[in-house]
Amino acid sequence: EYELFNNYPNPFNPETIIEYKVPKTGQVKMAIYNVLGQNVRTLVDEHQPAGTYQVMWDGTDNLGNKLSSGVYFYQLVGENALITKKMTLLK
């Protein structure tokens, strides 16, 4: 079963770690969304073997721009799995 753990630290500045578990080899996507539901950053979008992974997010968007303080959502998508959690970026 796919698992998405709470990011730490939360709230964070300037970076946070997101840990997740993949139960079997397959396509995995980890993305960050703002409160409007817009994708601001894609951290992972690749085929991964089963295992536990950590990815760091530094509060920037896909173009490298620093994002403003606020609530963001991180979402793990895998085969038959969609898990979303929220985090807070403080400046």
C-alpha positions in Angstrom: 0.0 0.0 0.0 1.3 3.5 -0.9 2.0 5.7 2.2 2.6 9.4 2.4 4.1 10.6 5.7 3.9 14.0 7.2 6.5 16.4 6.0 9.1 17.7 8.5 9.6 20.2 9.7 6.1 21.7 9.3 5.8 24.6 9.2 9.0 25.0 7.4 11.5 27.6 6.1 13.6 27.3 4.0 13.1 23.5 3.2 11.1 20.4 4.2 11.5 16.7 3.7 8.6 14.6 2.3 8.8 10.8 2.8 6.7 8.2 1.0 6.5 4.5 0.5 6.0 2.7 -2.8 4.7 -0.9 -2.4 5.6 -2.2 -5.9 7.5 -1.0 -9.0 5.5 1.5 -11.0 5.0 5.1 -12.1 5.1 7.6 -9.2 4.3 11.3 -9.1 4.9 13.7 -6.2 3.7 17.3 -6.8 3.1 20.5 -4.8 -0.1 22.5 -5.3 -1.2 25.9 -4.0 -4.5 26.6 -2.3 -6.1 27.3 -5.8 -5.1 23.7 -6.9 -2.5 24.9 -9.3 0.6 22.7 -9.7 3.6 24.9 -8.5 6.2 22.2 -8.4 6.6 18.6 -9.6 9.2 16.8 -7.4 9.0 13.3 -8.8 7.5 11.9 -12.0 9.2 8.6 -12.8 9.1 4.9 -12.7 10.4 3.7 -9.2 11.0 0.3 -7.7 9.3 -0.6 -4.4 10.8 1.1 -1.4 10.8 4.1 0.9 11.9 7.5 -0.5 12.6 11.0 0.7 12.4 14.1 -1.4 13.4 17.7 -0.3 11.4 20.7 -1.3 12.9 24.2 -1.0 9.8 26.3 -1.3 10.4 27.1 -5.0 8.2 26.6 -8.1 9.1 24.7 -11.3 11.0 27.8 -12.6 13.0 28.2 -9.4 11.1 31.2 -8.1 10.7 31.4 -4.3 7.0 31.0 -3.3 5.2 33.2 -0.8 4.3 32.1 2.7 1.1 30.0 2.9 -0.5 26.6 2.9 0.5 24.2 0.2 -0.6 20.6 -0.6 1.7 17.7 -1.5 0.2 14.8 -3.4 1.5 11.3 -4.1 0.0 9.6 -7.1 0.7 5.9 -7.9 -1.2 2.9 -9.3 -4.7 3.1 -7.7 -3.4 5.6 -5.1 -3.9 9.3 -4.6 -2.9 10.7 -1.2 -2.8 14.4 -0.4 -1.5 16.2 2.7 -1.0 19.9 3.6 2.0 21.9 4.8 2.8 25.5 5.7 5.6 27.5 4.3 6.6 30.4 6.6 9.0 33.2 5.6 
